[in-house]
Amino acid sequence: MSTVNTIIVGGGIAGLYCAWRLRQLNIAFILLEAKPTLGGRIQSKVVANNATLSVDLGPTWFWPHQKKMQKLLKELDVDWFEQYTRGDVLYQLRENQAVTRTSGSDVMLSYRITGGTQKLITALSKKAGSENIKTTHPVTDIEHDQGQWTLSIDSSGSSPVFKSQRLIMAVPPRIASHLLTSKNIVCTQLTTLLDKQQTWMSGQAKFVAVYEQPFWRQQGLAGQAFSQIGPMVEIHDASATRDQGFALFGFIGLPYSVRLQLTKQQLELACVEQLAALFGEQAAKPTRVYLTDWAKDKWVATAQDIAEPPKHAELNLSRYQQQLKQLKLYFVASEYAQVEAGYLEGALTAVEAALNDISRDTMP
Ligand SMILES: Cc1cc2nc3c(=O)[nH]c(=O)nc-3n(C[C@H](O)[C@H](O)[C@H](O)COP(=O)(O)OP(=O)(O)OC[C@H]3O[C@@H](n4cnc5c(N)ncnc54)[C@H](O)[C@@H]3O)c2cc1C
């Protein structure tokens, strides 16, 4: 049994950022993460034959108005660069109809982290301190009794339990609700509200194709394309900065029920064929391809998330503040943010709001 001041459940950006800030405040914590790796929805893969190219299968972008991300990256000494958008955009509107080309891509300026979004996770976990982070620790049961939280990792009871005075749930609302419901720890109105909030992008699948050369750029194309045919509905340049490796990525628009009927190889092949139809024969020969279907990740997507069309969470917990304060229970994943909910920026916003509450609650 381990007893500590604060337990954080979840090792995505929210959990790790929170962990680092608690460490700076000298508040002892343990972070419990279900998976063997940290990052949650953040997933970058270093391309085997090109270590300077890292492809993002989870989040790719942040935007100029998102100041917390920029401040954090500067603090962590992590670089970023502008998304490549120079050149024309392609549209695939109907089967058997020629691809349309429109001059100049008209997209909002966006930024990408040099070396992949995972760089942020690596930097944050170093700052948080590996001795306080336990991966492969899926929380299965949560109890609250006489001011103490007890978290079990294994329903068989054979693993150690973790006890704390304070609990920080750095998991999306539906996952939090599931964990808090069984022992009626919070009121039903609150769990019902949490259950209504979708985990942003959790039902999505993303495909990346790596190439030796940026042949689309050489043809005056931005690498950006929109399609009503699919399987990908939106495609972008996913190359590394300073010409250190080239790639295209796309969001797959097929519903999960349709994706389930295809093997991974069939879906990858259909994506490569679509890239060739859009960008020409050179696109038919990627050196590597990657596909992540987030709907298959039980630590991210619930059955409800997969069944619904994409929708941002809108969550205001202010009327439950008294109940949560008494329990010393805090929610910090991106979906709890009052602004930018669902985005990386939202995760930072939610953490900072919870840390303000914690500082207030610990004042004499
Ligand atoms: C395909 C895709 C593209 C995206 N694109 C962008 C983008 O371009 N820009 C942007 O800003 N955002 C984007 N997002 C959203 C962004 O990824 C999220 O806002 C952010 O990663 C959320 O971080 P989080 O820490 O709040 O939650 P999560 O990353 O979901 O972390 C929660 C963690 O809790 C763990 N966990 C779950 N259950 C348990 C349990 N029982 N016990 C212990 N641990 C548990 C999970 O394994 C996970 O590590 C995208 C997301 C996806 C999937």
PDBQT file of the ligand as one rigid body, heavy atoms in Angstrom, charges set to zero:
ROOT
HETATM    1  C1  LIG A 401      -6.431  11.941 -33.982  1.00  0.00    +0.000 C 
HETATM    2  C2  LIG A 401      -6.400  13.135 -33.056  1.00  0.00    +0.000 A 
HETATM    3  C3  LIG A 401      -6.024  14.374 -33.529  1.00  0.00    +0.000 A 
HETATM    4  C4  LIG A 401      -5.989  15.482 -32.685  1.00  0.00    +0.000 A 
HETATM    5  N1  LIG A 401      -5.546  16.667 -33.180  1.00  0.00    +0.000 NA
HETATM    6  C5  LIG A 401      -5.366  17.716 -32.331  1.00  0.00    +0.000 A 
HETATM    7  C6  LIG A 401      -4.686  18.890 -32.777  1.00  0.00    +0.000 A 
HETATM    8  O1  LIG A 401      -4.221  18.959 -33.915  1.00  0.00    +0.000 OA
HETATM    9  N2  LIG A 401      -4.553  19.923 -31.897  1.00  0.00    +0.000 N 
HETATM   10  C7  LIG A 401      -5.022  19.856 -30.599  1.00  0.00    +0.000 A 
HETATM   11  O2  LIG A 401      -4.866  20.824 -29.830  1.00  0.00    +0.000 OA
HETATM   12  N3  LIG A 401      -5.650  18.717 -30.142  1.00  0.00    +0.000 NA
HETATM   13  C8  LIG A 401      -5.812  17.666 -30.973  1.00  0.00    +0.000 A 
HETATM   14  N4  LIG A 401      -6.357  16.486 -30.498  1.00  0.00    +0.000 N 
HETATM   15  C9  LIG A 401      -6.837  16.457 -29.107  1.00  0.00    +0.000 C 
HETATM   16  C10 LIG A 401      -5.666  16.277 -28.112  1.00  0.00    +0.000 C 
HETATM   17  O3  LIG A 401      -5.022  15.080 -28.419  1.00  0.00    +0.000 OA
HETATM   18  C11 LIG A 401      -6.215  16.237 -26.684  1.00  0.00    +0.000 C 
HETATM   19  O4  LIG A 401      -6.797  17.487 -26.361  1.00  0.00    +0.000 OA
HETATM   20  C12 LIG A 401      -5.164  15.996 -25.609  1.00  0.00    +0.000 C 
HETATM   21  O5  LIG A 401      -4.192  15.075 -26.002  1.00  0.00    +0.000 OA
HETATM   22  C13 LIG A 401      -5.890  15.549 -24.342  1.00  0.00    +0.000 C 
HETATM   23  O6  LIG A 401      -4.965  15.277 -23.325  1.00  0.00    +0.000 OA
HETATM   24  P1  LIG A 401      -5.497  14.818 -21.899  1.00  0.00    +0.000 P 
HETATM   25  O7  LIG A 401      -4.289  14.597 -21.055  1.00  0.00    +0.000 OA
HETATM   26  O8  LIG A 401      -6.512  15.773 -21.421  1.00  0.00    +0.000 OA
HETATM   27  O9  LIG A 401      -6.274  13.436 -22.144  1.00  0.00    +0.000 OA
HETATM   28  P2  LIG A 401      -5.704  12.061 -22.730  1.00  0.00    +0.000 P 
HETATM   29  O10 LIG A 401      -4.620  12.317 -23.700  1.00  0.00    +0.000 OA
HETATM   30  O11 LIG A 401      -6.900  11.288 -23.202  1.00  0.00    +0.000 OA
HETATM   31  O12 LIG A 401      -5.062  11.363 -21.465  1.00  0.00    +0.000 OA
HETATM   32  C14 LIG A 401      -5.790  10.574 -20.554  1.00  0.00    +0.000 C 
HETATM   33  C15 LIG A 401      -4.868   9.469 -20.044  1.00  0.00    +0.000 C 
HETATM   34  O13 LIG A 401      -5.567   8.707 -19.050  1.00  0.00    +0.000 OA
HETATM   35  C16 LIG A 401      -5.247   7.339 -19.210  1.00  0.00    +0.000 C 
HETATM   36  N5  LIG A 401      -6.311   6.541 -18.594  1.00  0.00    +0.000 N 
HETATM   37  C17 LIG A 401      -7.576   6.321 -19.051  1.00  0.00    +0.000 A 
HETATM   38  N6  LIG A 401      -8.224   5.523 -18.197  1.00  0.00    +0.000 NA
HETATM   39  C18 LIG A 401      -7.376   5.254 -17.179  1.00  0.00    +0.000 A 
HETATM   40  C19 LIG A 401      -7.481   4.463 -15.989  1.00  0.00    +0.000 A 
HETATM   41  N7  LIG A 401      -8.614   3.818 -15.664  1.00  0.00    +0.000 N 
HETATM   42  N8  LIG A 401      -6.406   4.391 -15.173  1.00  0.00    +0.000 NA
HETATM   43  C20 LIG A 401      -5.243   5.055 -15.454  1.00  0.00    +0.000 A 
HETATM   44  N9  LIG A 401      -5.102   5.801 -16.577  1.00  0.00    +0.000 NA
HETATM   45  C21 LIG A 401      -6.159   5.904 -17.428  1.00  0.00    +0.000 A 
HETATM   46  C22 LIG A 401      -5.155   7.170 -20.725  1.00  0.00    +0.000 C 
HETATM   47  O14 LIG A 401      -4.413   6.016 -21.073  1.00  0.00    +0.000 OA
HETATM   48  C23 LIG A 401      -4.453   8.472 -21.126  1.00  0.00    +0.000 C 
HETATM   49  O15 LIG A 401      -3.039   8.326 -21.114  1.00  0.00    +0.000 OA
HETATM   50  C24 LIG A 401      -6.373  15.353 -31.312  1.00  0.00    +0.000 A 
HETATM   51  C25 LIG A 401      -6.738  14.099 -30.823  1.00  0.00    +0.000 A 
HETATM   52  C26 LIG A 401      -6.736  12.992 -31.676  1.00  0.00    +0.000 A 
HETATM   53  C27 LIG A 401      -7.117  11.635 -31.119  1.00  0.00    +0.000 C 
ENDROOT
TORSDOF 0
